[in-house]
Amino acid sequence: MVSRLRQKLGLNSRLARREAGAALLFLLPSLLGIGAFFLLPFLDTIRRSFYDVLGQRFVGVASYQSVLQNQAFQLASINTARFITICIPLLLALSMLLALLVRAVKPAGRTHKTLFLLPMAVPVASLVLLWQALFSDRGLVNGFLARRGQQPVSFMESSAAFWVLIVTYLWKNSGYDMILWLAGLDGISDSLYDAAHVDGAGWLQTFRFITLPSLAPTVGLVAILSLLSSFNVFREAYLVAGSYPHDSIYQLQHLFNNWFVKLEISRLCAAAVLLALVLLIFILLLLRLFRDRTE
Amino acid sequence: MGRRKLSAWPGASRQLNGLKHGLLLLILTILTIPVVAVLWFMLTGVLMPLDELKVTLAPALSGSATAAVTTASASQSGAAAVSDLATGYAIWPLLPSWPTLQPLTELLLDTPAFFVMFWNSFKIVLPALLGQFLFGAPAAWALSRFRFPGRKLLLGIYIVLMLMPFQVTMVPNYLVARQLGIVDTIWAVALPFAFSAYPVFIMSKSFDAVPHAMLEAASIDGAGYWQTFVRVGLPLGVPGIVSALVLGFLECWNAIEQPLVFLKDSRNWPLSLFLPQITASRLGLAMSASLIMLAPAVLIFFFGQKYLELGIQATGVKE
């Protein structure tokens, strides 16, 4: 019995058993922490999503129903989805452009690369003042508009807030994605380009038929990592506009925070489970969609 | 493996003459303006004397929303600078009229609260990074170097955890913090960071690159698993470890969500939460504080940029 199990797990040799034992010891501290802070409490979160606020009475899917029917949740979901579907394609395109440009001028683009990457180190808190200076009603942007004889825009109190957030997101994350693209570009073999060159292909054709297809597996990964960073845009939104910003930028992150403040634990649990599920499906889809076809 | 010396802008590379090269550089330089402008704002803002700040920025930060919109439409004519002053729009001169370090020294010398917050930030960042190294590095080594049943599954769990945003882990983290009685202490923020999956993943990627021959040599010398890790793995894995720690530092230093949720008592707040509280009323201070908040992050960025890029690439390597 024991030996069959060992065989099945590939632990029949003494060495393999010793290695597995060592692996366990190496992993133990990290696994204990991850188990204690993430995995076990997440199971508890799933359990609580089916119970009442005090965690004592089983209520079935009532919390899920209440979450899905909640107007704030619907608004926040739509906004988050809208934000993601707009900002990620923009970010992918912009950062790919930066990567291609930086490579094209090599070795001169070193400083540019550093500058593009720098915003990821700039703390959001340091930006708040500037954002207010730029986008408040009497801010620099409106001052500029007024001087040109145009109507001022109420950036924080209108749907323009959404675009301010998009620009902020692009500003902050282009550099990170640019590095990912550069790594992808490094992986394309020279011989492909040489062959295209011999065939007399122009840069547009080469880009269309060599660079883009070769980057296909990178697209999925960059998109997934960008999806995650898009959740961090809450920092800017929160610091500039507080817990209840204009409707157009009220996102899931605001909702989670507000429910937390009100200690709506069962709803929060149900929403967290839903979010995890949707993200997981999304990530698997993206991975499948852009799988490396050469493998 | 030969690296491409010229360009990835395929085909064009060879005919890329000086003009084209110059044009592309120009486009790139224009694209950096948004970054440079932000840094310029922060630097000149610190040097700007208070009375100048009152004229330049105060309109943007104190004007009430509705009043501003109605008066704004009346401001459509007139010379730029004059109308700015008259109708109260914010302006920003390229250079401060009379550079001064007075707000900065005031912040550093006369604002003890600021130092408490600054120290609070470090009290979160240091244990978090220490934990990421002490718990993460051995785990990463095991995932990268040992073959054992369940390895793929574990790696999958680390990747999924790495990919989940804070909103998913917020409730779980809170439930544990409540159990442990550490809500409203820095540990509620620092401990989840210390067990973050990100650094484990990045470090395991860099350990993957340690050549097998080195390990065999070590095992012939009779080194055990732990000795091999400490004597061979750690030294050769330094780039990955530094990458993970640089990314970890930026993540913790800039954290807003976690302290916002877990720290009710403002005495425990890190700088990232405290800073937005000092605004309009103390403009000079806010400017200086912003710059000082930025300084460690940017220093670490410049010191570790190479490693940072390596770390980012590691997150992008397909699994």
Interface residues (C-beta under 8 A of the other chain):
Chain A: L9 G10 L11 A16 E19 A20 A22 A23 L24 F26 L27 P29 S30 L31 G33 I34 A36 F37 F38 L39 L40 P41 F42 D44 T45 R48 L98 A99 L100 L101 V102 R103 A104 V105 K106 A108 G109 H112 T114 L115 F116 L117 L118 P119 M120 A121 V122 P123 V124 A125 S126 L127 V128 L129 L130 Q132 A133 L134 S136 D137 R138 G139 L140 N142 G143 A146 R147 G149 Q151 P152 S154 M156 E157 W171 Y176 I179 L180 A183 G184 L185 D186 I188 D190 Y193 A196 H197 A201 G202 W203 Q205 T206 F207 I210 T211 P217 T218 L221 V222 I224 L225 L228 F231 N232 F234 R235 Y238 L239 L252 Q253 F256 N257 F260 I265 L268 C269 A272 L275 A276 L279 L280 I283 D292
Chain B: G2 R3 R4 K5 L6 S7 A8 W9 P10 G11 A12 S13 R14 L16 H21 L24 L25 I27 L28 T29 L31 T32 P34 V35 V36 V38 L39 F41 M42 G45 L57 P59 A60 L61 G63 A65 A68 V69 A72 S73 S75 Q76 S77 A80 S83 D84 T87 G88 Y89 A90 I91 W92 G131 L134 F135 G136 P138 A139 W141 A142 L143 F146 R147 F148 P149 R151 L154 I157 Y158 V160 L161 L163 M164 P165 F166 Q167 V168 T169 M170 V171 P172 N173 Y174 L175 V176 L191 P192 A194 F195 A197 V200 Y225 W226 F229 L250 W253 N254 I256 E257 L260 V261 L271 S272 L273 L275 P276 T279 A286 M287 S290 L291 M293 L294 A297 V298 I300 F301 Q305 L308 E309 I312 Q313 T315 G316 V317 K318
